[in-house]
Amino acid sequence: MKNIFTLFLFVLLSSAQAGENEIRQSLQSKFPSIGKLVHVVKTPYTGLYEIIVDDQLLYTDAQGQYLFDGSVIDVKSRRNLSEERRRQLFAIEFDKLPFDLAIKKVKGNGKRKLAIFTDPNCGYCKRLEKELFKIDDVTLYFFLYPILQGSDEISRSVYCAKDPVKAWDDLMLGGVAPAHAVCNTPIEKIMALGKKYHVEGTPNLIFGDGMQVPGYLPAEELEKRLNGTGKK
């Protein structure tokens, strides 16, 4: 197995055991371009501290001699502990999402909330739609995020359809492509939004509590997370 961490910066400090404040001060002193460190926290993993630099989760050792970029994996459970921490640390303020850019679909009382970055040519996005079909009492916000080949034109045609919600359902659940249409769409703004939130693939889910979860989830897990009982 490849090394979990990739050493990418040279020795920064020569102090002995360093606390959180000392690490922050030393990193900024020895490596000024690193910018302001708003987060320096000791982890449960022996000798590691996590830090945030430019919306990026990195690690340093207890002496502050090295910076590491990578993921901590729980070998027994095969959980990506770093990814779980990223979801917590970079949780999104859900109510501040630009919902005017999304295709809004209300099911039942619409009380629960879920935003989705999705691509019309994404196989897992289509699988997700079938799971969403089983769920009620939720408001869904679809941010069409055409990152796959051929998806841009389809996405624009959905937005420009007379009934975008129906056009999206027909496409993703029924396999019926929307008629070609041209109008002003928010695609460019959504692409910029996705980059801001580090959306690298689809589907990418954002729940009402701000937790961002990349990938497909079955209906049972979606229900748990919508109810606030799923794993964090």
Secondary structure, 3 states (H helix, E strand, C coil): CCCCEEECCCCCCCCCCCCHHHHHHHHHHHCHHHCCCCCEEECCCCCEEEEEECCEEEEEECCCCCEEEECCEECCCCEEHHHHHHHHHCCCCHHHCCHHHCEEEEECCCCEEEEEEECCCCHHHHHHHHHHCCCCCEEEEEEECCCCCCHHHHHHHHHHCCCHHHHHHHHHHHCCCCCCCCCCCCHHHHHHHHHHCCCCCCCEEEECCCCEEECCCCHHHHHHHHCCCCCC
